[in-house]
Amino acid sequence: MEIMIGLTLPRDALTVPVARHIVRAALDRVGVDDACTHDVVVALSEACTNVLLHAGPGDEYGVRVNVEDERCRIRIVDVGRGFDSVRLGQDGALPEAEQGRGVTLMRALVDRVRFTSRPEAGTIVTLEKTLEFADPALLRDGGA
């Protein structure tokens, strides 16, 4: 089983729920467990929100979703100014903080979070998660 979805979205807060809805629907359709789907869409929401808040110039951003067998890989691509991704999220926001917990949350919800920052060309946030299925037999049987 393989699903590939590509979205190019305007940099607007209204697009975050759109991306979340599309990814949730795709994962639900192939039988991904509700808790696992929730983790993926919350991490996606945090990454998209970071684009809106921190990316800098640019009218659009991209969301690329690839589900292959038991693995989900999502890339959120902006065309902003880039940043020093090495220190990102290492300071750790306090649990009661209103802001600054997004990277920590993403790391807690998915198996791998990677930041590729390209100075003056933007940032790619890659989220990867091993999927858990409500009925693992669906994966073995090809969804039949």
N, C-alpha and C positions, 0 to 999 in steps of 0.2 A: 504494500500500500504506500502510495506517495501522494502528498498534497502540496501544491506550491501556490502561494497567494502573494501577489505584489500590489501594494497600495501606494499611491502618491497622493499625499493629503496636504491641504493648506495648513499653514501653521496657525491653528486656531483651536481654542480649548474645546470646541464642539466636536473636533475630530477624534479626540481620545476615546469617548464612548463608542464611536463608530468602529474604530480599530478593535476595541475590546469586544464588541458585539460580533464582528466578523470572525475573529479568532475563536471566541467561545462557541459560535455556531459550528465551525469546522470541527473543533475537538469533540463537541457533543455528538455530532453526526457520526463520527467514527467510533464512538463508544468510550471515550476517555472518561475516567472516574471524575465525579464532580469536584472532589477536593483537589485533585491534580489540575483540572481545568481552572479552578479558582486561583491556584498558585500562579499559573502561567499568565492569566489575564491581569492579575494584580501587578506582577512584575512588569508586564507590557505597559500597563497604565503609568507606572512610575517612570519607566524609560521615556515614554512619549511626553509626559509632563515635564521631564527634565529638558527635552528638546524645546518645548514651548518657553520655559523659563530661562534657559542658559545658552541656547545655541547661537545667539547673535543674529546677524543679518540672514536673510533667506525667507522666501515666501512659502516654501514647501518642505516636507520631509517625507521619507519613505519608510514603509514597513514591509519587510520581506519575510514570509513565513514558509518554512519547509518542514513538513511532517513526513518522516520516512520510517516505516515500521514502528518501533517503540521510542523514537527520538523526535523531539521538537526543537527546531532552531529558528529563532526570530532575530532579525537584524533591523535595527532602527537607525536610519541614516539621515543626518542633517548636513547642511552645507554652511555651517557657521564657521567660527574662527578657530576651533580646536582648543585644547587645554592640556594641562599636565595631568594625564590620567594615572600616573604612578601613585600619587598620594590620595587619589579620589576615594573617599569613604573610609580612609584609615583612621581619621580622627574620631569617628564614631559619635553620632549625635546622642544626646541623652534620650531615654525612652519617652520622657514627657515633652520633648521639644516639638514645636509645631512644624518645623522645617528641618531638612538636612538628614532625614532618615531614609530617603529613597534608595540610595545605593545599598545600604545595610539591609533593607527590606528585600531588594532584588536578590541579593546574595543568599538570604535566608530561604527564599521561595523556589529558586531554581538551582540546578546543579552547577552551572558555570555562568559567570558574567564576565565578559571581556570588553574592554574599551580600546578602540583604535582611534587615536586622535591624529588628525592630519592638519598641521598648522595652516591656517588660512583656507582650508578646504573642508573642514568639518570633522565630525565624529561618527563612528559606527559603534553602536552598542549591540553586542551579541549576547543573547540569552539562550541557554541550552538546558533542556530538561528531559530526563527519561520519563516517558509517559506510563501511567498506570491505567489499566482499563477496567471498566465496570464488569465486563465479561471477557476475560483473557482469551476465551475460545474464539471470539470474533477475529482477533488478530491471526490466530493459527488457521482459521478457515477462510481467510481473505475477506471477511465481512459478509459472507454468504448467509 
